[in-house]
Amino acid sequence: MPKSVVRKKKVYTPPSDINPAVKGASNKPSPVWVPVSAVTLIVVGIAWLVVYYLSEQQWPVASWEYWNLAVGFGCMVASLGLLSRWR
Protein backbone atom coordinates (compact mmCIF):
# COMPACT_ATOMS: atom_id res chain seq x y z
CA MET A 1 0.00 0.00 0.00
CA PRO A 2 1.46 3.40 -0.91
CA LYS A 3 2.41 5.83 1.85
CA SER A 4 0.36 8.94 2.27
CA VAL A 5 1.99 12.27 1.66
CA VAL A 6 2.99 14.12 4.83
CA ARG A 7 1.89 17.73 4.79
CA LYS A 8 4.42 20.30 5.84
CA LYS A 9 2.94 22.86 8.21
CA LYS A 10 4.23 26.37 8.16
CA VAL A 11 5.85 27.61 11.35
CA TYR A 12 3.68 30.18 13.11
CA THR A 13 5.11 33.67 13.16
CA PRO A 14 3.25 36.26 15.20
CA PRO A 15 2.31 39.51 13.48
CA SER A 16 5.04 42.09 13.79
CA ASP A 17 2.73 45.11 14.07
CA ILE A 18 1.45 44.11 17.55
CA ASN A 19 3.65 44.93 20.54
CA PRO A 20 4.14 42.05 22.98
CA ALA A 21 2.62 42.59 26.41
CA VAL A 22 4.96 43.18 29.31
CA LYS A 23 4.93 40.00 31.37
CA GLY A 24 7.64 40.78 33.91
CA ALA A 25 5.60 43.06 36.16
CA SER A 26 2.54 40.84 36.38
CA ASN A 27 4.38 37.59 37.11
CA LYS A 28 6.41 38.78 40.07
CA PRO A 29 6.00 36.62 43.16
CA SER A 30 4.14 38.23 46.01
CA PRO A 31 6.03 39.45 49.07
CA VAL A 32 6.35 37.13 52.06
CA TRP A 33 4.07 39.27 54.20
CA VAL A 34 1.00 38.55 52.03
CA PRO A 35 0.43 34.87 52.98
CA VAL A 36 1.65 35.49 56.53
CA SER A 37 -0.84 38.33 57.01
CA ALA A 38 -3.65 36.31 55.43
CA VAL A 39 -3.11 33.33 57.72
CA THR A 40 -2.82 35.65 60.73
CA LEU A 41 -6.12 37.33 59.83
CA ILE A 42 -7.84 33.96 59.46
CA VAL A 43 -6.56 32.80 62.86
CA VAL A 44 -7.47 36.11 64.54
CA GLY A 45 -10.97 36.06 63.01
CA ILE A 46 -11.67 32.49 64.10
CA ALA A 47 -10.21 33.11 67.55
CA TRP A 48 -12.32 36.27 67.93
CA LEU A 49 -15.50 34.36 67.10
CA VAL A 50 -14.64 31.40 69.33
CA VAL A 51 -13.87 33.64 72.30
CA TYR A 52 -17.05 35.60 71.67
CA TYR A 53 -19.24 32.49 71.69
CA LEU A 54 -17.49 30.66 74.51
CA SER A 55 -17.55 33.69 76.82
CA GLU A 56 -21.32 34.01 76.31
CA GLN A 57 -20.98 37.37 74.53
CA GLN A 58 -18.91 39.05 77.28
CA TRP A 59 -15.52 39.05 75.54
CA PRO A 60 -13.61 40.39 73.48
CA VAL A 61 -15.59 43.68 73.70
CA ALA A 62 -18.90 43.38 75.56
CA SER A 63 -20.20 46.82 74.54
CA TRP A 64 -19.99 45.92 70.83
CA GLU A 65 -22.55 43.14 71.24
CA TYR A 66 -23.17 41.56 67.83
CA TRP A 67 -20.60 43.76 66.11
CA ASN A 68 -18.07 41.27 67.43
CA LEU A 69 -19.37 38.93 64.73
CA ALA A 70 -18.67 41.57 62.10
CA VAL A 71 -15.10 41.93 63.39
CA GLY A 72 -14.48 38.17 63.29
CA PHE A 73 -15.98 37.65 59.86
CA GLY A 74 -14.39 40.89 58.61
CA CYS A 75 -10.95 39.56 59.48
CA MET A 76 -11.64 36.39 57.53
CA VAL A 77 -12.99 38.29 54.51
CA ALA A 78 -9.94 40.57 54.57
CA SER A 79 -7.73 37.48 54.51
CA LEU A 80 -9.56 36.25 51.40
CA GLY A 81 -8.86 39.60 49.78
CA LEU A 82 -5.16 39.22 50.55
CA LEU A 83 -5.09 35.65 49.31
CA SER A 84 -6.58 36.73 45.99
CA ARG A 85 -3.40 38.78 45.44
CA TRP A 86 -1.04 35.94 46.38
CA ARG A 87 1.06 34.43 43.59
Disulfide bonds with the S-S distance in Angstrom:
none
